[in-house]
Amino acid sequence: MLYQFISVVGAILILIAYAANQRGRLDRRDRSYNVLNFVGSALLAWVAIVDRRVGFIALESAWALLSIPALLATTRKHPGT
């Protein structure tokens, strides 16, 4: 039950970022967008690891890792935020 809750939270975070991007409220370079993607995908990757779902481990781990460079770039551009 706990893993289901964590996976739903992860999915919601990713979907919030996606919806905000589609509506023009967040750009893919925004720190908030990248934080939502990273945390959401990291939570889903963790659940996939616990549940031993190789395909989802690959997908969510890649998603999380691909969020890191953009997150670091936004951190460097806006150190005060």
C-alpha positions in Angstrom: 0.0 0.0 0.0 2.8 2.4 0.8 4.5 1.7 -2.5 1.3 2.4 -4.3 1.0 5.7 -2.6 4.6 6.7 -3.4 4.1 5.7 -7.0 0.9 7.8 -7.3 2.7 10.8 -5.8 5.6 10.4 -8.2 3.3 10.1 -11.2 1.3 13.2 -10.0 4.5 15.2 -9.8 5.5 14.3 -13.3 2.0 15.1 -14.6 1.9 18.4 -12.9 5.1 19.4 -14.6 3.9 18.2 -18.0 0.5 19.9 -17.6 2.1 23.2 -16.5 4.5 23.0 -19.5 1.7 22.3 -21.9 -0.3 25.3 -20.6 2.7 27.6 -20.8 3.0 28.0 -17.0 6.4 26.3 -16.7 9.1 26.2 -19.2 11.3 23.1 -19.5 14.2 25.2 -18.3 12.4 26.3 -15.1 13.8 24.9 -11.9 10.3 23.9 -10.7 9.7 21.9 -13.8 13.0 20.0 -13.4 12.5 19.5 -9.7 9.0 18.0 -10.3 10.4 15.7 -13.0 13.4 14.6 -11.0 11.5 13.9 -7.7 8.6 12.2 -9.5 10.8 10.0 -11.6 13.1 9.2 -8.7 10.1 8.1 -6.6 8.8 5.9 -9.4 12.3 4.5 -10.0 12.6 3.6 -6.3 9.3 1.8 -6.4 10.3 0.0 -9.6 13.6 -1.1 -7.9 11.7 -2.4 -4.9 9.2 -4.2 -7.1 12.0 -5.5 -9.5 10.4 -4.1 -12.6 13.4 -3.9 -15.0 11.6 -1.9 -17.7 10.4 0.7 -15.3 13.7 0.9 -13.5 15.4 1.7 -16.8 12.7 4.2 -17.8 12.4 6.1 -14.5 16.1 6.0 -13.8 16.8 7.5 -17.2 14.1 10.1 -16.7 15.6 11.1 -13.3 19.2 11.2 -14.7 18.1 13.3 -17.7 16.5 15.8 -15.4 19.8 16.4 -13.5 21.7 18.5 -16.1 18.8 20.8 -16.7 18.3 21.1 -12.9 21.9 22.0 -12.4 21.8 24.5 -15.3 18.8 26.3 -13.8 20.6 26.3 -10.4 23.6 27.9 -11.9 21.6 30.5 -13.7 19.5 31.5 -10.7 21.6 30.8 -7.6 19.3 33.0 -5.4 16.1 31.1 -6.1 
